[in-house]
């Protein structure tokens, strides 16, 4: 019987507010002002959040604009982002945000 032993990997300790974010969508809500989805941007350290009304089928460019106008302008540069739509969508969001901020 072979036993695998590995060193524990500790999670990174978050120190700054609004640099590590979680982004999620709340969908299938009642229609209000032609919007029925809420984009939730949550700070992983403090659990404070921004709630942004939008539509369900949103492209990366539009999501990036919403993110820039509602989150980035208040909190500036981020270090990491977790998005419920997968790592490729998060990479696209980051790439588009970098293009907009040049």
C-alpha positions in Angstrom: 0.0 0.0 0.0 1.5 3.3 -1.2 0.7 6.5 0.6 1.0 9.8 -1.2 2.3 12.7 0.9 2.3 16.2 -0.4 2.9 19.6 1.1 -0.1 21.7 1.9 -0.7 24.6 -0.3 -2.1 27.6 1.5 -4.5 30.0 -0.1 -3.2 33.4 -1.0 -3.9 35.9 1.8 -6.0 38.7 0.4 -4.9 42.1 1.7 -6.4 44.8 -0.6 -10.0 45.5 -1.1 -11.4 45.2 -4.7 -8.4 43.5 -6.2 -9.7 39.9 -6.2 -13.3 39.7 -7.5 -16.0 37.1 -8.1 -18.4 37.8 -10.9 -21.7 36.0 -11.3 -25.0 36.4 -13.1 -28.5 36.1 -11.5 -30.8 35.2 -14.4 -34.4 34.6 -15.2 -35.7 37.6 -13.2 -38.8 39.6 -14.0 -38.4 42.1 -16.7 -37.7 45.7 -15.4 -36.6 48.5 -17.7 -35.9 45.9 -20.5 -33.3 44.2 -18.2 -33.8 40.8 -16.5 -30.4 39.8 -15.4 -28.2 41.1 -12.6 -24.5 41.1 -12.9 -23.0 40.6 -9.4 -19.4 41.7 -8.8 -18.3 40.7 -5.3 -15.1 41.6 -3.5 -13.6 38.3 -2.2 -12.0 39.9 0.9 -14.9 41.9 2.3 -17.8 40.3 0.5 -19.1 43.7 -0.6 -20.8 43.7 -3.9 -22.0 45.7 -6.9 -25.3 44.8 -8.5 -25.7 45.8 -12.2 -28.8 45.3 -14.3 -28.2 43.9 -17.7 -29.4 41.5 -20.3 -28.8 37.7 -20.5 -27.0 37.4 -23.9 -24.2 39.8 -23.2 -21.0 39.9 -25.3 -17.6 40.4 -23.7 -17.3 44.0 -25.1 -20.6 45.1 -23.4 -19.8 43.3 -20.2 -16.4 45.0 -20.2 -18.0 48.4 -20.6 -20.4 47.7 -17.8 -17.5 46.5 -15.6 -15.4 49.6 -16.4 -18.3 52.0 -15.8 -19.6 50.5 -12.6 -16.6 48.8 -10.9 -13.2 49.8 -12.3 -13.9 53.5 -12.1 -14.5 53.2 -8.4 -11.9 50.6 -7.4 -9.2 50.7 -10.2 -6.9 47.8 -11.0 -7.8 44.2 -10.2 -5.4 41.2 -9.7 -7.8 38.3 -10.2 -11.3 37.6 -11.3 -13.5 34.5 -11.0 -16.3 34.4 -13.5 -19.1 31.8 -13.6 -18.8 31.6 -17.4 -15.4 29.9 -17.4 -11.7 30.9 -17.5 -11.8 31.8 -21.2 -14.6 34.3 -20.7 -12.6 35.8 -17.7 -9.5 36.0 -19.9 -11.5 37.8 -22.7 -12.9 40.2 -20.1 -9.5 41.0 -18.8 -8.1 41.4 -22.3 -10.9 43.7 -23.4 -10.6 45.8 -20.2 -6.9 46.3 -20.9 -7.6 47.4 -24.4 -10.2 50.0 -23.2 -7.9 51.4 -20.6 -5.0 52.1 -23.0 
